[in-house]
Amino acid sequence: GKYYVVVTNAAGCMHTDSTIVAVNPGPIASAISSQTNICIGDSVQLTGGGGQGYLWAPATGLSNATIYNPQASPASTITYNLIVTNQFNCTDTALVTVNVVPATIVNAGPDRTTLQGQAIQLLGSVSGQQISYSWSPATYINDANALQPFVNPPSDTTYILTAVSNIGCKTLTDTVFVKIFKSLFIPNAFTPNGDRLNETWNIPALDTYPGFLLLVFNRFGEIVFQTSRTPVAWDGTYKGKPCVSGAYTYVIKTGKKDEIISGTVLIIR
């Protein structure tokens, strides 16, 4: 509208002037995303409205920060602020959040060994958002939908852990190999002579006894090797020096009550 001002001085003289104030309409900003959630590495269409000029901030992951409809490919969840300007240079703002679902990580765990007829636990793990998982084949397994089920296959079996995104992200898999021994095979000799063949003494199925203790003695009754961890891999040394060729007595305490396995192993150089 038009506004008037009247000025009067001390002598009573008056003067009148006027000015016009123009009130321009302001824009009404809007900002939307074509998807609320996206998978990491994917993009989403942003759309702004309500004006003639557009500026998105931050510009991180945007194909163009100065158009109304940029493609957004952020690496993590982010909120974009859109400043909308109309023909009168008036501004308004709107916000839109793009939720980025972190990458799913699937790990079927280490390969396992067990004796035939003896169940062993798989050690799978999965991380991510809105995912479901299962094992296959779903045979000789107590719960195919558990992360760490027990399995008892009659022969060597590869199990696959599959993680499925419930919001459409990539399906991922990992495998674990279960080796089945018909009995506890204990090699009776090895040749730590540097030819890279049969260099260590190993008992692969020992991890079927989680509480085991293995002791190896020389002919003087000294303990030259001991372990309670798998895989067993004695290189034929004692205190950093090669043991002489000959027979060494081993004792395995399996961890089961009063169960002890003993025998001899030959070092051949």
PyMOL commands that set and color helices and strands:
alter all, ss='L'
color gray80, all
select helices_A, chain A and resi 204-208
alter helices_A, ss='H'
color red, helices_A
select strands_A, chain A and resi 2-8+14-20+30-33+37-39+44-49+53-57+71-72+78-85+91-101+105-107+112-115+120-121+125-127+131-136+150-151+157-165+172-181+189-190+213-217+223-227+237-238+241-242+246-253+260-267
alter strands_A, ss='S'
color yellow, strands_A
deselect
rebuild
show_as cartoon
